Amino acid sequence: MKYIIFAQNLKHNTTTLNLDTMSFNGTYEKELAFQADRRRATVEFIKIVSDLWYDKSIELVLFRNPLIDQNVSEILNLHEYAGEFVGKPISIFDSVEIAQAIKTLDIPPAKLDIGKLTYEFHLEDQKYSNATAFVANKLKDASKFEAIQPKDVILYGFGRIGRLVARELMTKAGKGNQLRLRAIVTRGKIDQTVLEKRASLLRNDSVHGDFSGTVVADVKNSALIINGTTVNIISANNPEDIDYTAYGIDNALVIDNTGAFRDKDALSRHLTSKGVNKVLLTAPGKGVPNIVHGVNHLEHNPDTVNIFSAASCTTNAITPVLKAMEDTLGVKFGHLETIHAYTNDQNLVDNYHDKYRRGRAAGLNMVITETGAGSAVTKALPSFEGKLTSNAIRVPVPNGSLAILNLELNKKTSIEDINSIMKKYALEGNLVEQIKYELSDELVSSDIVGCSAPSIYDSKATIVRADGKNVILYIWYDNEYGYSHQVIRLAKYISKVRRFTYY
């Protein structure tokens, strides 16, 4: 009986159902049209981003996320993140309007955060007649920025960090008015097989994917042709044996990522090479300034200092967050536990190792080991002297790490206060390149692979004790990619090729 009643009701409601269907179809068609408009606008945006970069050396980013070489879907996803981050819709149509305004202005080489500009335009649009007037006012100081001289760069060693730095330098070479990768130094003979293997390792990466460019082995000239540009491959056992001027290289910065030279005396050997005047170590160094870019780089003048260290990936991950905590709430003491991806110094299978526990198979075990990151923080933040203990656990993932900070504070706080502080530091000030504020409830280690920020604050994981004096913060970091970007930021500072920036 109920089926008959249902059929009768269905018959009487046919007109209503047809109207509903028409309504649904109409809504769907509008959604399709809107998505098509968004994607067309994004294609236009990509063209403006490219034109600004290749014609004017102006790099646009969206809340520090790179836009160069991104596809339509990636850029739309970044806009979704931007809107969540600032709590206000940031549409692709807004970005196109602001980008078009930037393109009309005479601005020197620069790095501009179009997300920040768009957000501010929403807040201040009543003050300006149009987007061009707004942008012109915001970027008025750009004209005062001094012209920069390009800097030759030599990668001494070509391991994990060296190859990622090479990728980034060549992808962002633009017109070549900042850092110019001129040579890579390795040990051993250089023949066709070696060059092809080097090219393959640069071209393909099991963690970070394919290089978005071209790499060709030039056997005749012992070089790699990367994106059509020659990068010399030089074989040497000792830094002082190389005459870089023979390759047309002069006053160069050597980025040493071998790990073989760790103190001032050893690193000074690079300065005896013809054609070198600056050295940057991609590891903690002894007797040289250990720098976390954004925290303490301005304390050391590259006009008077010739050798720098970029510290470690973990130090770069925790120091920006610790500075934010120290500046706002004060830190009495704390403990760092880093859950770190396995590294190349561990064994694939159980075998002898100089370090305790690291001899066990890296892909099968969690391995407790030591880290110097807790004490290394004091080189960038002296106020943390004696405040931090630290330890590390190497885990069976190839990349993507997590630092857990357990801090006792001077002032009472709450989860809301902590999140507000971290969002402020991620949105404005000197640490906007260093701290990314993560909003997702579903974040896992593979999600942060490829993030250029060295410190990714997990806002959903923070714990605050009931009395408000103890907090536990979870800081993710891509220990390869994020750290490599910190190396490049410091390299630009050392080389005095930092452009005008608007963050």
N, C-alpha and C positions, 0 to 999 in steps of 0.2 A: 504493500500500500504506500509506503513512504517513497518508493521510486516513482509511482504515478504522480504523487503530489509534487515531487521534485521536477518531473517533466512538465507538469502544468505550470509551475512557477517559472520554469525556464522559458516556456512559451510566452508567458505574459511579460517577461523581463527582456525579451529579445532586443527591443529598441534601446533599453538602458545599456545592455551589454555592447551593442554596436557603437553607441555614443562613447562608452568607456574605452572601447578598442580604438576608436578614432582619436580619443584624447591621448591614449598611451602612444599611439603611432606618431601623433603630432609632436609630443614631447621628445620622443626618440629621434625624430628627424631634426628637431631643433638642437638636440645634443650633438648629433653627427655634424651639423653645420658649424656649431660652435667649436668642436674639436678640429674641424678642417681649418677654421679661421686661426685658431691657436697655433696649429702646425705651420700654416703659411707665414704667420708672424714670426715664428721661431726660425724658419728658413731665412727670412729677412734679417733677423737678429744675428744669425751665424755669419751672414755676409758682412754685416757692419763690424762685428767682432774681428773678423779676418782682415778687413780693410784697415781698420785702426791699427792692428798689430803689424801688418806687413808694410803699410804705407807710412805710418807715423810712429811706430814702436810704442804704441799705447796698448797696454794689456788690460782687458776688463776681466774682473772676477766677480763672483756672486757670493757675498759673505765668505770671502777667502777661497771659495771653491773655483778651480780653474774652468774657463769657458772655451779656451782654444782647443780645437780638435774634438769637441764634444758633439754628439749627434742630437737630433731633435728631441728624442725621448729623454736623454740624459739631462738636457737643459730644462725641460718641463719638470722633471723630477726635482731638480735643484730649486726651481721656483716654489714647488710645494714645500720643500724643507725651509726655504727662506720665509715663507708666509707663517709657518708654524713657529719658527724661531723668534720672530718679532711680534707674533700675535696679531698680525694684520696682513690681509691678502697682498701678495706681491705678484702681479700678473706679468705675463710675457709682453702684453701690450704696453704696460708701463715701461718695461725695460727697453723696448724698441724706441719709445719716445725719448727716453733719456740718452740712449746710445746715439740716436740721430742728432740730438743736441750737441753731444760731445764731438761728433764728427764735423760739425760746422765750425768749431772753435779752433784757434791756433794754439795748441797745447804741446809742450815739449814731451819727449819720451816719459811715460808715466805708467803707474799701476793703479787702477781706479776700481773701487768696489761699487759696482752699479747697484747692488742690493742696498747698501747704506744710502746711496744717493736717492734711490727710488723711495725708500722709507722716509727719508727727510723731506722729499718733495711732497709726499702725502701730508706731512705734518705742517709744512710751510707754504703750500701752494697758493694761499690767499695773499702772500706777500709779493708774488711774482706774476707778471703778465703771461709768461709762457715758460716751458721747460728750459729753453736756451738761456733765458735771463737767470733762471735759478742755477743752472750748471756753471754759467760764467762767473757768478758770484762765489759759488762754493770752491771753484778751482782757480780763483784769481791769483793765488800765491804761486801757481805753477810757473808763471813767467819769470819769477825771481830765482828759479832753480838753476844752478850752474850746469853747464854742459859737461858731460862725462866722457872720459877717454876709455875705449875698450881695453880689456885686460886679457892677455894670453893665459891659458890654463893648461897645465900638464897634470895628467892623472898618473901618479906613481903607484902602480898596482892596478889590477883589473878584476877584482873579485866582486862580491855581491854589491857592496856600496859603490865601488868604482863604476860598475856597469849601470847602476841606477842613476848615478850622477851624470854619466855620459849620456844616457837616454834623455834626461831632463834638459841638459845643456843644449843638446842638438835639437830637441823638439821646440825649445823656446829660444832658439838662436835669433829668430827674426831677422833684422837687418845687421846683426852682429855688432851692436854698439854697447854690449855689456861684457859678458864672459864668452871668450872664444876658445873652444877646445881645440888645441893644436897638436897635442901629442899624448901618447899613452906609453908608459914604460913597463916592460915585463922582463922576466928572466928567460934565458935559454935562446935557442936559435929561432930565427924567423924564416919560415918557408911557406909554401902554398898551403900545406896541411895545417900548420899552426894558425895562419891568417884566416883560413876558412873556419876553423874551430872558434877562434875569437869572434869572428863575424856571426857565427851561429849562436853563440852564447849571448851576444848583444841583441840579436834579432828575436830570439825565442827565450821565454822565461816561464818555468813551470808554475811559479807563484803569481807573477805580475802580468802574464800574458804576452802577446806579440808586441814588438816595438812598432809604433805607428809611424814608420818611416822606412827608408831603404838603407841597407848595409851591403856593400860590395867589397870583396877583398881585392886589393891592388897589389899583386905579387911583385911586379916590376919595381914599384917604388916603396915597398914595405909599408903599406898604409891601408887603412880602411876608408872607403869613400862612404860617408854617412850623410844621408840626405843631400848627396851631390857635393859635399865638402870634404876635403882631404884632411885626415887625421893621421899623423905619422905614428907608426909602431916602432918603438926603439927598444933594443935589447941591451941591458946593462946589469952588472952585478953590484955596482957601487954608484951612488949619486954623483960623486965627484968626477967620475969618468966621462960624463956626458957634456958635450958642448951644444947647447940648444940653439945657439945663434947660427949654427950650421944649417938649421932647418928654418931659418927666418923668424925664430922666436926670441923675444927679448923682454926683459922686465916682467917675467912671468910669475904666476902663482902656481906652486906645486901643491897639489892635494894628495897627501900621502895616505893611502888606505891599505898599506901592506901589513901594518901592525908590527913591522920589524924594528922601527925606530920610534921610541916612546919618550925619550928625554931630550933636553935642550941640546946637549952636545951631539947626540946622534942626528937629530933633525937639522942641526946647523950644517951638516955635511951637504944638504941640498943647496945651501946658499953659496957654496964654493963652486957650484956648476955655473958655467957661463950662460947668462940669459935668465937667471932666477933672482928675484928679490923678495919674495914672500913665500911662507910655508904654512900649510894648514893640515893638521893631523886629524884623522877621523877616528879618534879614540882618546881616552883620557891621557893627558901628558904630564910629565914631571918637569918642573922648573920653567914652565911656560903658562901663559894665561889659559885657563879652562873656561870656555865661553858657552853659555846657553843663550843663543840669540834671542833678543827680546827682553832678557833679564839683566845681563851685565855686559853686553858687548860695547856699550858706550863708555865704559870705564877704562877701555884700552884703546889708545889712539894708533891707528895703523901707520901713521907717519913716523912713529917712534918705536913701534913693536913690529918685528919681522916674522915671528913664529907664534902661531896660535894653535890651540886644541879645541875641537868641537865637542869635547867631553864624550859621554856615552849616550846611547839611545834611551836608556832608562833615566839617566840624569835629565835629559831633555824632556822626558815625559812628566816627571814629577815636579821639577823646579818651578815651572810657571804656576802650577796649582798651589804649591807651597808658598810662593810669593803672595798670591791672592789671599790665602788664609792668614799669613803673617801680617800683611798690611791692614787687614780688616778686623780680624778676631784675635790675633796673637796666638802663637803656638808654644806651649810649655815644653812638650816632648812628644815623640811619636815613634812608630815602627813602620817600616816599609817591607812589604812582602811582594816580590815581583814574580808573577807566573809567566815565564818567558818561553818563547818558542825555542826549539833546539837550534844549535848553531853548528857551523862547520868544524869547530874544534872538538866536537863529540864524535863518538864512534857509531857506525851503522850497526855493528854487531859487537858483542862483548870483547873487549881487548884492553891491553895495558894503556893507562893514561896517567900523566903526572899528577892530575888533580884527583882528589877523592871522589868517588861515585861517577865521575864523568866518563869512565871507561865502559859503563854499561850501555847497552843498545839504546840510542836516542829515540828511535821510533816506537819503542816498546815500553819505556819506563818514564815515570815522573822522577826527576833526579834533583835532590836537594843539593844546592851548591851556594857559594858565597857571591855577593855582589858588593862592589865598592860604591854604588850609587848613593847610599845614605850619607857617607862621609864626603863624597864628591860634591854634594849639594852645597857644602860650606864654601867651596871655591867661588860659587856664584852668589850665594847668600850667606855671608859670614855670621849672621845672627843665628844660624842653625848649628853652630859649633857645639858638639856634644849632645845635641837634642835628639838625633835620629839613630836608631838601630836598623839593621837591614839584613835581609836574606833573600835567596832566590830559589825558585823551583823551575827547572827546565821540564817542559812537557812535550808530548809527541805531536806537535803541529809545526809546520815549516816556517810559519811567519804569523805575526799578530800576537801581541803580548798584553798583559794586564798588570798594572801596579795597584796594590791595595794599601792605602794610607790610613793608619789608625792613629789619630791625633788627639792629644789632650790640649784643650784650648784655654786661653785666659778669660774669654768672655762667653757667656751663655749664648746659645744659638738654637736654630730649628732647621728642619729640612727645607722649609720654605725660604729661610734666610740664606742658607748655603746655596741653594739653587739660584736665588736672586743675585747673590754675589758673583757666582760663576758666569751667569748669563751676562752680567754687566762687563766682566773682564773679557768675555768672548766677543762682545759687541763693540766695545770702545776701549781706547787706551793702547798701551805698548805691547799687549800680549794677544792682540786679535789674530795674528798669524799663528800663534802657538796653541791656543786653546779652542777646541771645537766643542760646542755644547750639544750633546746628543739627547734627542727627545724620545727615542724608540723604547718601547717596553720589551722588544724582541731581540735586542742587540746581542750578537755573538761574535767570536773573534774573527771569523771570515768576513764579516760585514765591514770591518775597519781596514781591511787590506786595500791599499791604494789611497789612503787618506793622507793629504799633505801636511796636516797639523800633527805635531809631535805629541800632543796631549789631548785626548778625547775624553771629556768629562761625562760620565754616565749618570744623568740626572735622576734616573729611575731607581738606581741601586743604592743611593746614599742612605746611611744609617746614622741617627743621632740618639745618644743615650738620653734617658728620661730627664736627667738633670741639665741637659743642654751643654755639657762641658766636654763630652767625648764624641768624636765623629769618625766614621769610616767612609772613606771616599774610594770609588773605583775609577781608575784612569786607564783607558785602553790606549794602545799605541801600535802603529805599524813600525816595528823595530828596524825595518829596512827603508821603506818608502818615506815615512814621516821624518826619520832621522836624516835621510839623504837631502830632503828639502831644507832642513836646518843647516846642513853643511853648505848648501848653495846660498842660503841667506847670509851666513857668516862670510862666505867667500866674496859675496858682492860688497859687504861692508868693508872687508879687508882691502879689496881692490878699488874701493871708492867709486863703484858703478851703480850704487843704489839710485833709482829714479825717484822723481816726485811721486809720492803715494797719497791716496785719499782713502782712508779706512774709516 
